[in-house]
Amino acid sequence: VYVKVPFSTADLKKWKDMAGSYREDPDEVARTVEIIIENHDPDWRDMQGTKNTLLTYEERRTVLAKAREENERLHKQHGSKRLKEFLPTDDPAWDPNDVIQRLLISGYQQLILFGIKNGIPKPKNLSKLYWVVQGEEETPSAFYE
């Protein structure tokens, strides 16, 4: 039997401090959410509280957009048309003691985590471009190749 213990305000504050800013370090926020999922197995409401604590309004919109894209991709791949069931906007009141609903909770967690991991594009290391220099004897076409 699964027993639900809601997050405390202290938990949320600690995780916010641990994660830092999503814009500055999205990987750290993703790691924090992974830890929360692994250790606390949050339901829909807990995931909302976690997103609201760790992300700004715009960041939440970006994360949800990426999660929706992934949800659509997965369901096109498997031929399912029940998209809203996997990424609901309102509390679905899933029962964690029901095997099917337990899978929906897990799927929702993974979609949100995907959105967090892929919501902000990874920056390119432009400093490496400065290391590419055309040689004195090298023609422009040879350098380009």
C-alpha positions as CSV (number, residue, x, y, z in Angstrom):
1,V,0.0,0.0,0.0
2,Y,1.4,3.4,-1.1
3,V,1.1,6.1,1.6
4,K,1.3,9.7,0.5
5,V,3.4,12.1,2.6
6,P,3.2,15.7,1.2
7,F,6.3,17.8,0.9
8,S,6.9,20.3,3.6
9,T,7.8,24.0,3.0
10,A,11.2,23.3,4.4
11,D,11.7,20.5,1.8
12,L,10.8,22.9,-1.0
13,K,13.1,25.6,0.3
14,K,16.0,23.2,0.6
15,W,15.5,21.9,-2.9
16,K,15.3,25.5,-4.3
17,D,18.6,26.3,-2.6
18,M,20.1,23.1,-3.9
19,A,18.9,23.5,-7.5
20,G,19.7,27.2,-7.9
21,S,18.6,29.1,-11.0
22,Y,17.2,27.2,-14.0
23,R,18.5,29.7,-16.5
24,E,22.0,29.7,-15.0
25,D,22.3,25.9,-14.5
26,P,19.5,23.8,-16.0
27,D,21.5,20.6,-15.5
28,E,21.6,21.2,-11.7
29,V,17.8,21.8,-11.6
30,A,17.3,18.6,-13.6
31,R,19.6,16.6,-11.2
32,T,17.6,18.0,-8.2
33,V,14.3,17.0,-9.8
34,E,15.7,13.5,-10.5
35,I,16.7,13.2,-6.8
36,I,13.2,14.3,-5.8
37,I,11.6,11.7,-8.1
38,E,13.9,8.9,-7.0
39,N,13.5,9.5,-3.3
40,H,10.0,10.9,-2.9
41,D,8.1,9.6,-5.9
42,P,5.9,12.7,-6.2
43,D,2.4,12.7,-7.5
44,W,0.8,15.3,-9.8
45,R,0.3,17.8,-7.0
46,D,3.8,17.4,-5.6
47,M,5.2,17.9,-9.1
48,Q,3.2,21.1,-9.4
49,G,4.6,22.4,-6.1
50,T,8.1,21.4,-7.2
51,K,7.8,23.2,-10.6
52,N,6.3,26.2,-8.9
53,T,9.2,26.4,-6.4
54,L,12.1,25.7,-8.8
55,L,11.0,27.5,-11.9
56,T,9.6,30.9,-12.9
57,Y,6.3,31.2,-14.8
58,E,8.2,31.5,-18.2
59,E,10.4,28.6,-17.3
60,R,7.4,26.4,-16.4
61,R,5.8,27.3,-19.8
62,T,9.0,26.3,-21.6
63,V,9.3,23.1,-19.7
64,L,5.6,22.2,-20.3
65,A,6.0,23.0,-24.0
66,K,9.0,20.6,-24.3
67,A,7.1,17.9,-22.2
68,R,4.1,18.3,-24.6
69,E,6.3,17.9,-27.6
70,E,7.8,14.7,-26.2
71,N,4.4,13.4,-25.2
72,E,3.1,13.9,-28.8
73,R,6.2,12.3,-30.2
74,L,5.9,9.2,-28.0
75,H,2.2,8.8,-28.7
76,K,2.7,9.2,-32.5
77,Q,5.3,6.6,-32.3
78,H,3.0,4.2,-30.4
79,G,-0.2,5.2,-32.2
80,S,-2.0,6.4,-29.0
81,K,-4.5,9.3,-29.1
82,R,-4.9,9.7,-25.3
83,L,-2.3,12.5,-25.0
84,K,-4.1,14.5,-22.2
85,E,-4.2,11.4,-20.0
86,F,-0.4,11.4,-19.8
87,L,0.2,15.2,-19.3
88,P,-2.9,16.6,-17.6
89,T,-3.3,20.3,-16.8
90,D,-5.7,19.6,-13.9
91,D,-5.2,17.2,-11.0
92,P,-6.2,13.8,-12.3
93,A,-6.4,12.4,-8.7
94,W,-4.4,9.3,-9.7
95,D,-4.5,6.5,-7.2
96,P,-0.9,5.3,-6.6
97,N,-2.2,2.0,-5.4
98,D,-3.7,1.2,-8.8
99,V,-1.1,-0.3,-11.2
100,I,-2.3,1.6,-14.3
101,Q,-2.5,4.9,-12.5
102,R,0.9,4.3,-10.9
103,L,2.3,4.1,-14.5
104,L,0.6,7.3,-15.4
105,I,2.2,9.1,-12.4
106,S,5.6,7.7,-13.4
107,G,5.1,8.7,-17.1
108,Y,4.1,12.2,-16.0
109,Q,7.2,12.5,-13.8
110,Q,9.4,11.5,-16.7
111,L,7.7,13.9,-19.2
112,I,8.3,16.8,-16.8
113,L,11.9,15.8,-16.2
114,F,12.4,15.6,-20.0
115,G,11.0,19.1,-20.3
116,I,13.4,20.4,-17.6
117,K,16.4,18.7,-19.2
118,N,15.5,20.0,-22.7
119,G,13.7,23.3,-22.0
120,I,16.8,25.4,-22.4
121,P,19.1,24.7,-25.4
122,K,22.6,23.8,-24.5
123,P,25.0,26.7,-25.2
124,K,27.7,26.2,-27.9
125,N,31.3,26.6,-26.9
126,L,32.2,29.5,-29.3
127,S,35.6,29.9,-27.7
128,K,36.8,26.9,-29.7
129,L,36.3,28.9,-32.9
130,Y,39.3,31.1,-32.0
131,W,41.5,28.0,-32.2
132,V,40.7,27.5,-35.9
133,V,43.2,29.6,-37.8
134,Q,44.1,29.6,-41.5
135,G,47.7,28.8,-42.1
136,E,49.9,31.4,-43.9
137,E,50.5,29.1,-46.8
138,E,47.0,27.7,-46.8
139,T,44.5,28.8,-49.5
140,P,41.0,29.8,-48.4
141,S,39.4,26.8,-50.1
142,A,41.8,24.4,-48.4
143,F,41.2,26.1,-45.1
144,Y,37.4,25.8,-45.6
145,E,37.7,22.1,-46.1
